[in-house]
């Protein structure tokens, strides 16, 4: 068993851009896929483009992010692998720069559905998922095999509430009439 607390696999994020029919948006963006072991890039690179029944599209390698997995989070990874479609979750953020060529950029990749849900709950980011590549599934399954420890469920015992222990059996403090004088 390895003593590493975490492992890292670089994942390239492929974003797809389509022209939008919406009057306020130039493009619709979505995550097309991830590329395990992709090299880091400074600028976005066009991977391919084409036309289909929905119109013109272009796919970009928008960046490479580290997929970090941790020993303490194997429960979430294990759950993800049991799903009908195990997924990689990509957290996207909107660009604050008006002059930026791209509306969105990849911020984080994770294979923990609980972490992805936290980002969804915040409402600040966009979270999309793509099918997990076979190579990532094998890498993740191996990590889970090495590090996962089932935590036994421990039910807490209920304690009876005793108001005397909380001080509810004492009379209230006397009311000071100093501030409650009638006005003359």
C-alpha positions in Angstrom: 0.0 0.0 0.0 1.3 3.4 -1.0 1.7 6.1 1.7 0.9 8.9 -0.7 -2.0 11.1 0.7 -2.9 12.1 -2.8 -2.2 11.3 -6.4 -2.4 13.6 -9.4 -3.3 12.9 -13.1 -3.2 15.8 -15.6 -6.5 16.1 -17.5 -6.9 18.3 -20.6 -10.3 19.9 -20.8 -12.0 20.1 -24.2 -14.6 22.8 -24.5 -17.0 23.1 -27.4 -18.2 26.4 -28.7 -21.4 26.8 -30.8 -22.9 30.0 -32.2 -25.9 31.0 -30.0 -29.4 31.7 -31.0 -29.8 33.8 -27.9 -29.9 37.6 -28.4 -27.5 38.3 -25.5 -25.0 35.5 -26.1 -22.5 35.1 -28.9 -21.7 31.5 -28.1 -23.0 28.5 -26.2 -20.2 26.6 -24.4 -20.1 23.0 -23.2 -17.5 20.5 -22.1 -16.9 17.9 -24.8 -14.4 15.6 -23.1 -11.3 15.3 -21.1 -7.8 14.1 -22.2 -5.9 12.0 -19.6 -2.2 12.9 -19.4 -2.5 16.0 -21.7 0.3 18.4 -21.8 -0.1 21.8 -20.2 -0.9 24.6 -22.6 -0.5 28.4 -22.3 -3.1 29.2 -25.0 -6.2 27.5 -26.1 -5.6 25.2 -29.1 -8.3 24.4 -31.7 -8.6 20.6 -31.9 -11.3 20.4 -34.6 -14.3 22.1 -36.0 -17.3 21.2 -38.1 -20.9 21.6 -38.9 -23.9 19.5 -38.0 -27.7 19.9 -37.9 -27.3 22.4 -35.0 -24.8 24.6 -36.8 -21.1 25.3 -36.7 -19.0 24.1 -33.7 -15.3 24.3 -32.6 -13.6 22.2 -30.0 -10.7 23.7 -28.0 -8.1 22.2 -25.7 -8.9 25.0 -23.1 -6.3 23.9 -20.6 -4.9 21.1 -18.5 -5.8 20.8 -14.9 -4.6 18.4 -12.2 -7.1 15.8 -11.2 -6.2 15.3 -7.5 -7.5 12.3 -5.5 -7.1 11.9 -1.8 -7.2 8.9 0.5 -9.9 10.4 2.8 -12.3 10.9 -0.2 -12.3 7.3 -1.6 -16.0 6.9 -0.6 -17.1 9.5 -3.2 -14.8 8.0 -5.9 -16.1 4.5 -5.1 -19.7 5.8 -5.4 -18.9 7.4 -8.8 -17.5 4.2 -10.2 -20.7 2.3 -9.3 -22.9 4.7 -11.3 -24.3 3.6 -14.7 -22.1 6.3 -16.3 -19.0 7.2 -14.1 -18.1 10.8 -14.8 -15.5 13.4 -14.5 -16.9 16.7 -13.3 -15.6 20.0 -14.7 -16.1 23.2 -12.8 -16.2 26.2 -15.1 -16.0 29.9 -14.2 -17.1 32.9 -16.2 -14.4 35.2 -17.3 -14.4 38.6 -15.5 -12.3 40.2 -18.3 -14.4 42.0 -20.9 -11.6 41.7 -23.4 -11.1 37.9 -22.9 -11.7 36.0 -26.1 -13.5 33.2 -24.2 -16.6 33.5 -22.0 -15.7 30.6 -19.7 -12.6 28.8 -18.5 -12.0 25.5 -16.7 -11.3 26.0 -13.0 -11.3 22.5 -11.5 -11.7 18.8 -12.4 -12.9 16.2 -9.9 -14.1 12.6 -9.8 -15.9 13.1 -6.5 -19.6 13.7 -7.0 -19.9 15.2 -3.5 -17.3 17.9 -4.3 -19.0 18.6 -7.6 -22.3 19.0 -5.7 -20.7 21.6 -3.4 -19.8 23.7 -6.4 -23.3 23.4 -7.8 -24.8 24.4 -4.5 -22.7 27.6 -4.4 -24.4 28.9 -7.6 -21.2 30.8 -8.5 -19.8 28.2 -11.0 -21.1 26.0 -13.8 -20.5 22.3 -13.3 -20.7 19.8 -16.2 -19.9 16.2 -16.4 -18.4 14.0 -19.2 -18.0 10.2 -19.3 -14.9 9.0 -17.4 -12.3 7.7 -19.8 -11.3 4.0 -19.4 -7.7 5.0 -18.4 -9.0 7.3 -15.6 -11.4 4.5 -14.4 -8.6 2.0 -14.1 -6.3 4.5 -12.4 -9.1 5.5 -9.9 -10.1 1.9 -9.2 -6.5 1.0 -8.4 -6.2 3.9 -6.0 -9.5 2.9 -4.3 -8.3 -0.7 -4.0 -5.1 0.6 -2.3 -6.6 3.2 0.0 -10.3 2.7 0.7 -11.3 1.8 4.2 -14.9 1.1 5.0 -16.1 3.2 7.9 -18.5 1.4 10.2 -21.7 3.2 10.8 -22.0 4.4 14.4 -25.4 5.3 15.6 -25.4 7.9 18.3 -27.3 7.2 21.5 -30.0 9.7 22.3 -29.6 11.5 25.6 -32.7 12.4 27.6 -33.1 16.1 28.0 -33.0 17.2 31.7 -34.0 20.8 32.1 -32.5 20.9 35.6 -29.0 20.3 34.2 -29.6 23.2 31.8 -30.6 25.6 34.5 -34.3 25.8 33.7 -35.3 24.9 37.3 -34.0 28.3 38.6 -36.3 31.3 39.0 -35.7 34.2 36.6 -33.5 37.1 37.9 -35.5 39.9 39.5 -36.7 42.6 37.3 -35.0 45.9 37.9 -37.6 48.8 37.9 -34.8 51.3 37.6 -35.5 51.6 33.8 -39.2 51.0 34.0 -40.2 54.2 36.0 -43.3 55.9 35.0 -42.6 59.3 33.4 -43.9 62.3 35.4 
